[in-house]
Amino acid sequence: MLIFKIKRFNELSIQELYQILQLRSEVFVVEQNCVYQDIDGKDEKALHVLGYNEEGLVAYSRLFAPGLYFENASIGRVIVKEVFRDKKFGHDLMKISIETIKQIFDTRFITISAQQYLKKFYESHGFVQTSEMYLEDDIPHIEMKRID
């Protein structure tokens, strides 16, 4: 079971920010063997969803209001630490991310840039593919949208 915290950038402690950046680097840079600029200047505009268990920060996403990343609200940097993926924490993370967007941004319309291999995962949360495959940092992605 995860305990979630939702914070704006200026509410994050230095330790929380360090844990977020460490997890994102562990998954997106090291595990996926992809050298890219993770610190992209968008964190200051995002809501941060942090999922904790007894091991510490194990799940994370960032949320954007409509118009900041896409025309619709959006969810990005969706991560679950590799050793916990069999626990289905990604589903818990997506549920709370979607609900937070509904509550905070008062919208049902969400757009994501999804890694193509996760298409079925996002479809299980109501997203549908709305673009052809494109490369982002040399990784196949697709745009997906959700209308609740």
Secondary structure in CASP SS format (residue, H / E / C, confidence):
PFRMAT SS
TARGET T0000
AUTHOR 0000-0000-0000
METHOD secondary structure of the structure
MODEL  1
M C 1.00
L C 1.00
I E 1.00
F E 1.00
K E 1.00
I E 1.00
K E 1.00
R E 1.00
F H 1.00
N H 1.00
E H 1.00
L C 1.00
S C 1.00
I H 1.00
Q H 1.00
E H 1.00
L H 1.00
Y H 1.00
Q H 1.00
I H 1.00
L H 1.00
Q H 1.00
L H 1.00
R H 1.00
S H 1.00
E H 1.00
V H 1.00
F H 1.00
V H 1.00
V H 1.00
E H 1.00
Q C 1.00
N C 1.00
C C 1.00
V C 1.00
Y C 1.00
Q C 1.00
D C 1.00
I C 1.00
D C 1.00
G C 1.00
K C 1.00
D H 1.00
E H 1.00
K H 1.00
A C 1.00
L E 1.00
H E 1.00
V E 1.00
L E 1.00
G E 1.00
Y E 1.00
N E 1.00
E C 1.00
E C 1.00
G E 1.00
L E 1.00
V E 1.00
A E 1.00
Y E 1.00
S E 1.00
R E 1.00
L E 1.00
F E 1.00
A C 1.00
P C 1.00
G C 1.00
L C 1.00
Y C 1.00
F C 1.00
E C 1.00
N C 1.00
A E 1.00
S E 1.00
I E 1.00
G E 1.00
R E 1.00
V E 1.00
I E 1.00
V E 1.00
K C 1.00
E H 1.00
V H 1.00
F H 1.00
R H 1.00
D H 1.00
K H 1.00
K C 1.00
F H 1.00
G H 1.00
H H 1.00
D H 1.00
L H 1.00
M H 1.00
K H 1.00
I H 1.00
S H 1.00
I H 1.00
E H 1.00
T H 1.00
I H 1.00
K H 1.00
Q H 1.00
I H 1.00
F H 1.00
D C 1.00
T C 1.00
R C 1.00
F E 1.00
I E 1.00
T E 1.00
I E 1.00
S E 1.00
A E 1.00
Q E 1.00
Q H 1.00
Y H 1.00
L H 1.00
K H 1.00
K H 1.00
F H 1.00
Y H 1.00
E H 1.00
S C 1.00
H C 1.00
G C 1.00
F C 1.00
V E 1.00
Q E 1.00
T C 1.00
S C 1.00
E C 1.00
M C 1.00
Y E 1.00
L E 1.00
E E 1.00
D C 1.00
D C 1.00
I E 1.00
P E 1.00
H E 1.00
I E 1.00
E E 1.00
M E 1.00
K E 1.00
R E 1.00
I E 1.00
D C 1.00
END
